[in-house]
């Protein structure tokens, strides 16, 4: 996995760290700060999402794809909430599965 693109914040729950990345993805790290996965990792989509002015072009956003995740946090049940820095604002809930 690649390193961070544009990390914006962190949240920690137990042995997991969550890092929203303005490069259209969220990274989960383990207790040793090793990346477990990048949620939404798609280099081609990232190029689109980072284009100047794209955050204002709601009609071009794709369902299920991050545009500009600015903050993310775990809730008490381990679900993840992601807030995106886009013209309308956008909040996504990623439900924890067991």
Z-matrix of the N, CA and C atoms (Angstrom, degrees):
N
C 1 1.439
C 2 1.516 1 110.09
N 3 1.313 2 114.55 1 147.06
C 4 1.459 3 119.99 2 179.21
C 5 1.519 4 111.32 3 -77.35
N 6 1.312 5 115.54 4 165.03
C 7 1.461 6 121.34 5 175.73
C 8 1.518 7 110.03 6 -71.62
N 9 1.321 8 116.53 7 -177.04
C 10 1.456 9 121.06 8 177.98
C 11 1.514 10 110.71 9 -68.19
N 12 1.326 11 115.14 10 153.03
C 13 1.462 12 121.13 11 175.23
C 14 1.530 13 108.48 12 -93.74
N 15 1.346 14 116.09 13 -67.72
C 16 1.459 15 122.14 14 179.74
C 17 1.530 16 108.99 15 -140.31
N 18 1.339 17 118.58 16 75.47
C 19 1.468 18 120.36 17 -177.04
C 20 1.530 19 110.82 18 -62.11
N 21 1.344 20 115.15 19 140.54
C 22 1.457 21 119.26 20 -175.13
C 23 1.530 22 113.60 21 -115.49
N 24 1.327 23 118.93 22 -24.64
C 25 1.453 24 121.62 23 -174.56
C 26 1.526 25 107.86 24 -168.99
N 27 1.332 26 116.79 25 177.19
C 28 1.462 27 120.85 26 172.64
C 29 1.520 28 109.25 27 -142.85
N 30 1.317 29 115.87 28 155.90
C 31 1.460 30 122.73 29 169.00
C 32 1.521 31 106.14 30 -143.38
N 33 1.332 32 116.01 31 147.98
C 34 1.460 33 121.00 32 -177.48
C 35 1.523 34 108.92 33 -127.17
N 36 1.324 35 115.55 34 137.61
C 37 1.465 36 122.00 35 172.87
C 38 1.516 37 106.65 36 -138.98
N 39 1.317 38 115.84 37 113.20
C 40 1.459 39 119.97 38 -178.11
C 41 1.521 40 110.29 39 60.54
N 42 1.318 41 116.21 40 -121.09
C 43 1.467 42 121.42 41 -178.21
C 44 1.524 43 112.97 42 -98.67
N 45 1.337 44 117.59 43 10.66
C 46 1.465 45 121.17 44 -179.55
C 47 1.521 46 111.26 45 -109.62
N 48 1.322 47 115.73 46 141.19
C 49 1.452 48 122.10 47 172.85
C 50 1.520 49 107.54 48 -118.46
N 51 1.318 50 115.38 49 138.57
C 52 1.451 51 123.67 50 -177.70
C 53 1.523 52 108.25 51 -116.13
N 54 1.337 53 117.19 52 127.04
C 55 1.456 54 120.63 53 -178.54
C 56 1.528 55 109.73 54 -128.27
N 57 1.352 56 117.54 55 107.17
C 58 1.460 57 119.32 56 173.65
C 59 1.520 58 108.59 57 -72.04
N 60 1.302 59 115.19 58 140.29
C 61 1.457 60 121.60 59 -174.67
C 62 1.523 61 108.68 60 -125.17
N 63 1.322 62 116.75 61 121.99
C 64 1.460 63 120.17 62 -179.26
C 65 1.529 64 111.91 63 -58.71
N 66 1.314 65 117.35 64 -10.42
C 67 1.462 66 122.98 65 176.63
C 68 1.512 67 112.52 66 -84.44
N 69 1.343 68 118.07 67 34.38
C 70 1.468 69 124.38 68 170.38
C 71 1.526 70 114.35 69 69.23
N 72 1.337 71 117.20 70 31.13
C 73 1.456 72 119.14 71 176.97
C 74 1.532 73 110.98 72 -154.21
N 75 1.323 74 114.94 73 167.32
C 76 1.462 75 123.41 74 177.17
C 77 1.528 76 106.37 75 -123.77
N 78 1.318 77 117.56 76 135.29
C 79 1.456 78 121.02 77 179.55
C 80 1.520 79 109.87 78 -111.54
N 81 1.330 80 116.15 79 134.46
C 82 1.464 81 122.68 80 172.37
C 83 1.514 82 108.00 81 -107.05
N 84 1.345 83 116.10 82 131.92
C 85 1.454 84 121.61 83 179.40
C 86 1.520 85 110.13 84 -120.33
N 87 1.339 86 115.75 85 153.39
C 88 1.464 87 120.44 86 177.96
C 89 1.532 88 110.06 87 -88.07
N 90 1.329 89 116.47 88 -174.62
C 91 1.467 90 121.21 89 -176.08
C 92 1.521 91 113.54 90 -65.86
N 93 1.319 92 117.41 91 -14.94
C 94 1.461 93 121.62 92 177.45
C 95 1.529 94 111.81 93 -101.66
N 96 1.332 95 116.14 94 15.45
C 97 1.466 96 123.72 95 179.32
C 98 1.529 97 113.07 96 62.86
N 99 1.316 98 116.12 97 28.99
C 100 1.471 99 120.88 98 175.31
C 101 1.521 100 107.99 99 -98.15
N 102 1.327 101 116.40 100 135.57
C 103 1.457 102 120.75 101 -179.24
C 104 1.524 103 110.59 102 -64.16
N 105 1.330 104 115.11 103 128.22
C 106 1.459 105 121.90 104 174.19
C 107 1.523 106 108.52 105 -87.97
N 108 1.337 107 115.54 106 -46.07
C 109 1.458 108 120.85 107 179.08
C 110 1.518 109 110.41 108 -162.66
N 111 1.313 110 115.18 109 160.09
C 112 1.463 111 122.83 110 170.85
C 113 1.527 112 105.64 111 -112.53
N 114 1.306 113 117.20 112 112.30
C 115 1.462 114 121.03 113 177.55
C 116 1.521 115 108.70 114 -78.74
N 117 1.318 116 116.36 115 125.61
C 118 1.454 117 120.40 116 -179.30
C 119 1.515 118 114.02 117 84.46
N 120 1.316 119 117.94 118 12.28
C 121 1.463 120 121.11 119 -176.69
C 122 1.526 121 110.92 120 -69.49
N 123 1.312 122 116.11 121 112.01
C 124 1.461 123 123.07 122 178.11
C 125 1.529 124 106.74 123 -152.31
N 126 1.327 125 117.69 124 99.70
C 127 1.465 126 120.56 125 -175.59
C 128 1.530 127 114.08 126 -54.59
N 129 1.323 128 117.70 127 -36.93
C 130 1.472 129 119.69 128 179.99
C 131 1.523 130 111.13 129 -68.59
N 132 1.343 131 117.08 130 -43.31
C 133 1.461 132 120.40 131 177.85
C 134 1.528 133 109.99 132 -64.67
N 135 1.316 134 117.41 133 -37.93
C 136 1.464 135 121.28 134 178.95
C 137 1.523 136 110.53 135 -58.33
N 138 1.323 137 117.25 136 -42.15
C 139 1.476 138 120.58 137 178.25
C 140 1.524 139 110.68 138 -59.53
N 141 1.333 140 116.28 139 -40.55
C 142 1.465 141 121.12 140 178.90
C 143 1.525 142 109.84 141 -67.76
N 144 1.335 143 116.41 142 -49.68
C 145 1.462 144 121.93 143 -175.30
C 146 1.532 145 112.59 144 -63.09
N 147 1.311 146 117.48 145 -28.32
C 148 1.466 147 120.96 146 -178.65
C 149 1.532 148 113.83 147 -88.84
N 150 1.334 149 116.88 148 -1.38
C 151 1.469 150 118.93 149 177.93
C 152 1.520 151 110.64 150 -63.44
N 153 1.296 152 115.59 151 143.71
C 154 1.459 153 121.38 152 179.73
C 155 1.533 154 110.12 153 -54.95
N 156 1.319 155 115.50 154 129.57
C 157 1.454 156 121.22 155 176.51
C 158 1.515 157 115.77 156 83.96
N 159 1.340 158 117.64 157 -6.12
C 160 1.466 159 119.59 158 -176.00
C 161 1.529 160 112.29 159 -63.72
N 162 1.324 161 117.00 160 -31.19
C 163 1.465 162 120.39 161 -179.20
C 164 1.524 163 112.57 162 -63.16
N 165 1.341 164 117.82 163 -14.98
C 166 1.461 165 122.23 164 178.58
C 167 1.532 166 112.28 165 -100.22
N 168 1.306 167 118.30 166 -1.27
C 169 1.475 168 121.97 167 -174.71
C 170 1.528 169 111.33 168 -103.79
N 171 1.325 170 115.06 169 68.41
C 172 1.465 171 121.41 170 -175.64
C 173 1.528 172 112.84 171 -54.08
N 174 1.304 173 116.93 172 -35.00
C 175 1.468 174 120.62 173 -178.66
C 176 1.533 175 112.31 174 -65.74
N 177 1.327 176 118.28 175 -13.91
C 178 1.461 177 121.46 176 -179.67
C 179 1.530 178 113.26 177 -103.08
N 180 1.334 179 116.77 178 -6.08
C 181 1.462 180 119.75 179 178.46
C 182 1.516 181 109.15 180 -70.58
N 183 1.311 182 117.04 181 149.65
C 184 1.460 183 122.13 182 179.26
C 185 1.523 184 109.83 183 -108.18
N 186 1.323 185 115.51 184 136.69
C 187 1.468 186 120.42 185 176.75
C 188 1.530 187 108.91 186 -59.33
N 189 1.320 188 115.68 187 138.19
C 190 1.461 189 120.16 188 178.50
C 191 1.520 190 114.41 189 79.61
N 192 1.322 191 117.92 190 4.14
C 193 1.469 192 122.08 191 178.82
C 194 1.516 193 110.02 192 -117.52
N 195 1.312 194 116.07 193 134.49
C 196 1.457 195 119.39 194 174.15
C 197 1.517 196 109.16 195 -74.50
N 198 1.329 197 114.81 196 149.34
C 199 1.461 198 120.70 197 174.84
C 200 1.531 199 109.02 198 -107.77
N 201 1.317 200 116.83 199 -55.24
C 202 1.469 201 120.92 200 -174.50
C 203 1.530 202 109.88 201 -151.85
N 204 1.345 203 118.40 202 68.29
C 205 1.462 204 120.54 203 -178.20
C 206 1.529 205 111.72 204 -62.50
N 207 1.311 206 115.34 205 119.56
C 208 1.460 207 119.66 206 -176.21
C 209 1.525 208 112.61 207 -105.33
N 210 1.318 209 116.72 208 -29.67
C 211 1.457 210 120.16 209 179.05
C 212 1.520 211 108.28 210 -146.81
N 213 1.312 212 116.34 211 151.02
C 214 1.460 213 121.49 212 177.63
C 215 1.521 214 107.60 213 -154.41
N 216 1.326 215 115.03 214 148.08
C 217 1.458 216 119.08 215 178.63
C 218 1.525 217 110.11 216 -152.25
N 219 1.317 218 113.91 217 157.79
C 220 1.454 219 121.69 218 173.80
C 221 1.522 220 108.26 219 -87.16
N 222 1.333 221 117.56 220 146.00
C 223 1.457 222 119.36 221 167.56
C 224 1.526 223 108.11 222 -95.85
N 225 1.311 224 118.16 223 -178.15
C 226 1.465 225 121.89 224 -175.27
C 227 1.521 226 112.93 225 -63.16
N 228 1.350 227 117.11 226 -22.75
C 229 1.465 228 121.15 227 -179.01
C 230 1.527 229 113.44 228 -94.59
N 231 1.331 230 117.08 229 -0.89
C 232 1.463 231 120.69 230 179.77
C 233 1.516 232 114.35 231 91.99
N 234 1.354 233 117.17 232 1.85
C 235 1.466 234 119.80 233 172.65
C 236 1.524 235 107.81 234 -68.84
N 237 1.313 236 116.26 235 159.48
C 238 1.466 237 120.64 236 -179.67
C 239 1.529 238 108.80 237 -117.85
N 240 1.321 239 115.66 238 130.05
C 241 1.461 240 121.09 239 173.22
C 242 1.524 241 107.82 240 -107.21
N 243 1.329 242 115.67 241 132.88
C 244 1.461 243 121.96 242 -178.29
C 245 1.532 244 108.19 243 -121.98
N 246 1.327 245 115.87 244 128.65
C 247 1.462 246 121.40 245 176.24
C 248 1.518 247 107.52 246 -111.73
N 249 1.343 248 114.50 247 130.56
C 250 1.465 249 118.76 248 -177.53
C 251 1.518 250 111.81 249 -108.14
N 252 1.322 251 114.05 250 143.43
C 253 1.454 252 122.80 251 179.33
C 254 1.520 253 107.56 252 -89.71
N 255 1.319 254 114.81 253 83.18
C 256 1.464 255 122.41 254 178.99
C 257 1.523 256 107.37 255 -132.41
N 258 1.330 257 116.92 256 168.94
C 259 1.462 258 121.06 257 -172.22
C 260 1.521 259 113.86 258 -56.20
N 261 1.309 260 118.21 259 -38.37
C 262 1.463 261 121.41 260 -178.02
C 263 1.518 262 112.32 261 -94.62
N 264 1.317 263 117.17 262 -9.31
C 265 1.454 264 121.20 263 -169.75
C 266 1.523 265 107.68 264 73.66
N 267 1.293 266 116.79 265 149.12
C 268 1.463 267 119.48 266 -179.97
C 269 1.514 268 108.47 267 -157.44
N 270 1.339 269 115.65 268 134.41
C 271 1.457 270 121.96 269 179.05
C 272 1.521 271 107.84 270 -123.21
N 273 1.324 272 116.32 271 133.22
C 274 1.473 273 121.92 272 177.28
C 275 1.513 274 108.80 273 -123.27
N 276 1.318 275 115.65 274 143.87
C 277 1.455 276 121.03 275 174.29
C 278 1.525 277 107.40 276 -113.09
N 279 1.334 278 115.15 277 122.95
C 280 1.456 279 121.33 278 176.14
C 281 1.529 280 106.01 279 -103.53
N 282 1.312 281 115.35 280 110.10
C 283 1.451 282 121.42 281 -174.30
C 284 1.527 283 111.10 282 -77.12
N 285 1.324 284 115.95 283 130.26
C 286 1.469 285 121.56 284 177.75
C 287 1.542 286 109.04 285 -67.54
N 288 1.303 287 114.96 286 133.69
C 289 1.463 288 120.39 287 174.45
C 290 1.526 289 108.30 288 -114.46
N 291 1.303 290 116.18 289 142.85
C 292 1.469 291 119.37 290 -177.62
C 293 1.502 292 110.98 291 -94.26
